[in-house]
Amino acid sequence: MIDTLLKIEIGIDPTLIEVVGLEVTWHGVFTAIGVIVGVAISAWLARRMGYPEDMIYNVALALVIGGIIGARGLYVIENWSRFEDDIGEIFSLNAGGISIYGALIGGAVGGWGYALFTKVPNIPRAADIAAIGGIMGMAIGRIGDIINGEHFARSTDLPWGVIYTDPQSPGYPLRLQAQHPAVGYELIGDLVIFVALLFIYFRVPRAGVTFFSWVLLYGVLRFAVSFLRLDDEILLGLRTAQVIALAAMPLGLGGIIYLLRTPPAEERSGRSRRRRIVREEAPATPEEPTAG
């Protein structure tokens, strides 16, 4: 291991303030900011597409609620030993403890479910819009993770690393050695994906391609970054996020290929109608004379 040249010391108490016994953490604050910014970006894009204002925010609310349930639910499943003796701790969301992949799955189920139930027009395009806002919201939420130090990572062998010096930080016990800023890497990756999704959204007109690009790109990012994190291994040396990513990446790639190779229904019907008109308007071919 080389001596770390850039040691970023974070000595911030994870709890921002405490009001009537309720802790407000940096994690919670930046999660809320991420939700607000993500919804604002998606709402702006949705207005450009002509979606009604009430429909935009109703879908966003269903997505956020589904995301919160999924995020906490998957985290509880992954860390059940922490909750089995105190079930009430499951609902202590202010103390942190969420799974980003749980948020993605829960948010997708909530948003798609509501959109299908209420017959939102052009659901694939709405999913594209939600993906763009979602990845920016995730990036902002990672700022709170960096401050709190609740995601542990391997000791770094690169010229930089992060050390948590506040005794209240979950990362404080690892302070003797600088660790990889793994969630910082993910934050940077989220921002790169955000730019890529915007490019795809405006340059590739096929609805749904942006959404499946998000599924693919975030799967690649999370699979790679998770090798640096000290999460529990569940299968063949892989973490939960990596197992989910292995399922998500072919789904994303397959969706992209299918959409790019398959014209939308209205385009297929238009082609069929044009071919039928051409056949009807074509002059009849005269019959060849038969030999007498």
URHUDA-V579986 format. One record per pair of residues at least 6 apart in sequence whose C-alpha atoms are under 8 Angstrom apart, sorted by the first residue. I is the first residue (numbers start at 1). J is the second residue. If there is no record, write none. Layout:
i=I j=J
i=I j=J
This chain:
i=1 j=156
i=1 j=157
i=2 j=157
i=2 j=158
i=2 j=159
i=3 j=157
i=3 j=159
i=4 j=156
i=4 j=157
i=4 j=158
i=4 j=159
i=4 j=160
i=4 j=161
i=4 j=178
i=5 j=159
i=5 j=160
i=6 j=159
i=6 j=160
i=6 j=161
i=7 j=160
i=7 j=161
i=7 j=162
i=7 j=163
i=7 j=178
i=8 j=160
i=8 j=161
i=8 j=162
i=8 j=163
i=9 j=162
i=9 j=163
i=9 j=164
i=9 j=165
i=10 j=147
i=10 j=162
i=10 j=163
i=10 j=164
i=10 j=165
i=10 j=166
i=11 j=164
i=11 j=165
i=11 j=166
i=12 j=147
i=12 j=148
i=12 j=165
i=12 j=166
i=12 j=169
i=13 j=148
i=13 j=166
i=13 j=167
i=13 j=168
i=13 j=169
i=14 j=25
i=14 j=26
i=14 j=27
i=14 j=147
i=14 j=148
i=14 j=149
i=14 j=168
i=14 j=169
i=15 j=23
i=15 j=24
i=15 j=25
i=15 j=26
i=16 j=23
i=16 j=24
i=16 j=25
i=16 j=26
i=17 j=23
i=17 j=24
i=17 j=25
i=18 j=24
i=22 j=94
i=23 j=94
i=23 j=95
i=24 j=94
i=24 j=95
i=25 j=94
i=25 j=95
i=25 j=96
i=26 j=144
i=26 j=145
i=26 j=147
i=26 j=148
i=27 j=96
i=27 j=141
i=27 j=143
i=27 j=144
i=27 j=145
i=27 j=147
i=27 j=148
i=28 j=94
i=28 j=95
i=28 j=96
i=28 j=144
i=29 j=144
i=30 j=140
i=30 j=141
i=30 j=142
i=30 j=143
i=30 j=144
i=31 j=137
i=31 j=138
i=31 j=140
i=31 j=141
i=31 j=142
i=31 j=144
i=32 j=141
i=33 j=137
i=33 j=140
i=33 j=141
i=34 j=136
i=34 j=137
i=34 j=138
i=34 j=139
i=34 j=140
i=34 j=141
i=35 j=64
i=35 j=134
i=35 j=137
i=36 j=137
i=37 j=133
i=37 j=136
i=37 j=137
i=38 j=132
i=38 j=133
i=38 j=134
i=38 j=135
i=38 j=136
i=38 j=137
i=39 j=60
i=39 j=130
i=39 j=133
i=39 j=134
i=39 j=137
i=40 j=133
i=41 j=132
i=41 j=133
i=42 j=129
i=42 j=130
i=42 j=132
i=42 j=133
i=43 j=56
i=43 j=57
i=45 j=129
i=46 j=56
i=46 j=126
i=46 j=129
i=47 j=53
i=55 j=120
i=59 j=111
i=59 j=114
i=59 j=115
i=60 j=111
i=62 j=107
i=62 j=110
i=62 j=111
i=62 j=114
i=63 j=106
i=63 j=107
i=63 j=108
i=63 j=109
i=63 j=110
i=63 j=111
i=64 j=107
i=64 j=110
i=65 j=107
i=65 j=110
i=66 j=103
i=66 j=106
i=66 j=107
i=66 j=108
i=66 j=109
i=66 j=110
i=66 j=111
i=67 j=102
i=67 j=103
i=67 j=104
i=67 j=105
i=67 j=106
i=67 j=107
i=67 j=108
i=67 j=110
i=68 j=103
i=68 j=106
i=68 j=107
i=69 j=102
i=69 j=103
i=69 j=106
i=70 j=99
i=70 j=102
i=70 j=103
i=70 j=104
i=70 j=105
i=70 j=106
i=70 j=107
i=71 j=98
i=71 j=99
i=71 j=100
i=71 j=101
i=71 j=102
i=71 j=103
i=71 j=104
i=71 j=106
i=72 j=90
i=72 j=93
i=72 j=97
i=72 j=98
i=72 j=99
i=72 j=102
i=72 j=103
i=73 j=98
i=73 j=102
i=74 j=98
i=74 j=99
i=74 j=101
i=74 j=102
i=75 j=97
i=75 j=98
i=75 j=99
i=75 j=102
i=76 j=83
i=76 j=90
i=78 j=240
i=83 j=89
i=83 j=90
i=100 j=138
i=101 j=241
i=101 j=244
i=112 j=123
i=112 j=127
i=115 j=123
i=116 j=123
i=124 j=207
i=124 j=208
i=124 j=211
i=125 j=207
i=125 j=208
i=127 j=208
i=127 j=211
i=128 j=201
i=128 j=207
i=128 j=208
i=128 j=209
i=128 j=210
i=128 j=211
i=129 j=211
i=130 j=211
i=131 j=210
i=131 j=211
i=131 j=214
i=132 j=194
i=132 j=197
i=132 j=198
i=135 j=190
i=135 j=191
i=135 j=193
i=135 j=194
i=136 j=190
i=136 j=191
i=136 j=194
i=138 j=187
i=138 j=190
i=139 j=186
i=139 j=187
i=139 j=188
i=139 j=190
i=139 j=191
i=140 j=187
i=142 j=183
i=142 j=184
i=142 j=186
i=142 j=187
i=143 j=184
i=143 j=187
i=145 j=151
i=145 j=183
i=146 j=181
i=146 j=183
i=146 j=184
i=148 j=169
i=148 j=170
i=148 j=171
i=149 j=164
i=149 j=169
i=149 j=170
i=149 j=171
i=149 j=172
i=150 j=169
i=150 j=170
i=150 j=171
i=151 j=171
i=151 j=183
i=151 j=229
i=151 j=230
i=152 j=171
i=152 j=179
i=152 j=229
i=152 j=230
i=152 j=231
i=153 j=179
i=153 j=180
i=153 j=181
i=153 j=182
i=153 j=228
i=153 j=229
i=153 j=230
i=154 j=179
i=154 j=180
i=154 j=228
i=154 j=229
i=154 j=230
i=155 j=161
i=155 j=177
i=155 j=178
i=155 j=179
i=155 j=180
i=156 j=178
i=156 j=179
i=156 j=180
i=160 j=178
i=160 j=180
i=161 j=178
i=161 j=179
i=161 j=180
i=161 j=181
i=162 j=178
i=162 j=179
i=162 j=180
i=162 j=181
i=163 j=171
i=163 j=172
i=163 j=174
i=163 j=175
i=163 j=176
i=163 j=177
i=163 j=178
i=163 j=179
i=164 j=171
i=164 j=172
i=164 j=174
i=164 j=175
i=165 j=172
i=165 j=175
i=166 j=172
i=180 j=228
i=182 j=225
i=182 j=226
i=182 j=228
i=182 j=229
i=185 j=225
i=186 j=221
i=186 j=222
i=186 j=225
i=189 j=221
i=190 j=218
i=193 j=214
i=193 j=217
i=193 j=218
i=197 j=210
i=197 j=213
i=197 j=214
i=200 j=209
i=200 j=210
i=201 j=209
i=201 j=210
i=206 j=259
i=206 j=260
i=208 j=256
i=208 j=259
i=209 j=255
i=209 j=256
i=209 j=259
i=209 j=260
i=212 j=251
i=212 j=252
i=212 j=253
i=212 j=255
i=212 j=256
i=213 j=252
i=213 j=253
i=213 j=256
i=214 j=252
i=215 j=248
i=215 j=249
i=215 j=251
i=215 j=252
i=216 j=248
i=216 j=249
i=216 j=250
i=216 j=251
i=216 j=252
i=216 j=253
i=217 j=249
i=218 j=245
i=219 j=242
i=219 j=244
i=219 j=245
i=219 j=246
i=219 j=248
i=219 j=249
i=220 j=245
i=220 j=249
i=222 j=241
i=222 j=242
i=222 j=245
i=223 j=241
i=223 j=242
i=223 j=245
i=223 j=246
i=226 j=239
i=226 j=241
i=226 j=242
i=231 j=239
i=232 j=239
i=232 j=240
i=233 j=239
i=233 j=240
i=234 j=240
i=235 j=243
